[in-house]
Amino acid sequence: MPDVRHPANDGWEALLTAHAVLMKQFAAEDIWTDVSMREYDVLYALSKSPGPVRLSELNRRVLLSQPALSRMVDRLAGRGFLERQADPADGRGVRLALTDDGAALQRRVGRRHARSVARAMTAGLDPGELRELEAICARLAAASAPAGPPDPARPPASPANQN
């Protein structure tokens, strides 16, 4: 029986392979002394939010299960990097925000990580390819996003980018 390959599966495999290779490269760098990569991901997601967010909203932005995220939030709050605030719209709800120390840590680690990302991405792609990659990934994310309220941390796509 001939091997029937599907471009969608090949593209997915290539995307996952590139992600795995790059993440291993980033993990090996000497910038994760104050915070792990996963902790940084949570701090970064909060830094991109226009204000405090509920745990469920944060969970949509990070690659962690809800129980793992809850434990990480507890650890980061215990270390003084994020705080819980009462949700004014729902007295029982809690919203999460970076503290000044958390924001400073995110910026410090983020500057070093951004340089690493830029080096890795520009080593294999030219500026036009980087823009194309960004557009493709944005379209994939938009097509796969669950229906619901818009993400306040992500501006709506301009009509020119909606193909």
HELIX and SHEET records of a PDB file:
HELIX    1   1 PRO A    7  ALA A   27  1                                  21    
HELIX    2   2 MET A   37  SER A   47  1                                  11    
HELIX    3   3 LEU A   55  ARG A   61  1                                   7    
HELIX    4   4 GLN A   66  GLY A   78  1                                  13    
HELIX    5   5 ASP A  100  GLY A  124  1                                  25    
HELIX    6   6 PRO A  127  SER A  144  1                                  18    
HELIX    7   7 PRO A  159  ASN A  161  5                                   3    
SHEET    1   A 3 VAL A  53  ARG A  54  0                                        
SHEET    2   A 3 ASP A  90  LEU A  98 -1                                        
SHEET    3   A 3 LEU A  82  ASP A  87 -1                                        
END                                                                             
